[in-house]
Amino acid sequence: MARAFYNYTITILEKVSFNPELFIKELEKSYKVLLPYEQKELRIWLRQFLSQNPQLVEQIKKSPVFLEQEINEAS
């Protein structure tokens, strides 16, 4: 049960990745409610996901939640 919300978050993010604005909105919303260790896992997942979906990188850079350094590592 502990990983249920994290797994749900990943599912939602994958489904809304067609729309960068919706993706960032869901990402920020999810990040606020995840536990600290889940936030770390989400950042790791995000780096991998962004390397596969570079069209999302510019939108993520606008987010105050994620550091530009992390985004550049994914690119």
Wavefront OBJ file of the C-alpha trace (Angstrom):
o trace
v 0.000 0.000 0.000
v 2.901 2.341 0.725
v 3.918 2.529 -2.943
v 0.401 2.806 -4.254
v 0.371 6.591 -4.638
v 3.837 6.678 -6.156
v 2.844 4.055 -8.719
v -0.402 5.915 -9.404
v 1.593 9.128 -9.925
v 3.836 7.473 -12.513
v 0.805 6.081 -14.341
v -0.871 9.490 -14.473
v 2.292 11.255 -15.626
v 2.800 8.775 -18.443
v -0.801 9.215 -19.562
v -0.689 13.029 -19.611
v 2.759 13.351 -21.166
v 1.142 14.241 -24.512
v 0.404 17.704 -23.061
v 3.434 19.446 -21.516
v 1.365 21.926 -19.494
v -0.813 19.214 -18.014
v 2.251 17.069 -17.363
v 3.979 19.782 -15.334
v 0.792 20.542 -13.423
v 0.368 16.893 -12.440
v 4.065 16.578 -11.667
v 4.044 19.532 -9.291
v 0.822 18.399 -7.639
v 2.148 14.898 -7.098
v 5.514 16.080 -5.839
v 3.856 18.025 -3.035
v 2.156 14.962 -1.550
v 4.862 12.349 -1.987
v 7.110 11.352 0.888
v 10.733 12.526 0.712
v 12.088 9.156 -0.444
v 9.335 8.968 -3.057
v 10.281 12.460 -4.260
v 13.825 11.201 -4.818
v 12.508 8.238 -6.769
v 10.292 10.533 -8.809
v 13.309 12.692 -9.708
v 15.195 9.591 -10.861
v 12.206 8.443 -12.890
v 11.811 11.950 -14.332
v 15.412 12.063 -15.582
v 14.904 8.818 -17.450
v 11.490 9.847 -18.750
v 12.765 13.204 -20.008
v 15.576 11.536 -21.901
v 12.894 9.566 -23.758
v 10.548 12.578 -24.124
v 12.652 15.664 -24.814
v 9.586 17.699 -25.804
v 8.791 18.008 -22.080
v 12.144 19.457 -21.045
v 11.329 23.098 -21.837
v 8.114 22.958 -19.819
v 9.850 21.357 -16.856
v 12.441 24.148 -16.833
v 9.628 26.563 -16.009
v 8.732 24.625 -12.878
v 10.006 26.044 -9.596
v 9.939 22.552 -8.091
v 12.692 21.063 -10.225
v 16.194 22.386 -10.470
v 17.577 23.166 -13.897
v 20.688 21.138 -13.116
v 18.630 17.980 -12.789
v 16.847 18.681 -16.027
v 20.120 19.277 -17.857
v 21.378 15.920 -16.607
v 18.392 14.288 -18.279
v 18.939 16.017 -21.611
l 1 2 3 4 5 6 7 8 9 10 11 12 13 14 15 16 17 18 19 20 21 22 23 24 25 26 27 28 29 30 31 32 33 34 35 36 37 38 39 40 41 42 43 44 45 46 47 48 49 50 51 52 53 54 55 56 57 58 59 60 61 62 63 64 65 66 67 68 69 70 71 72 73 74 75
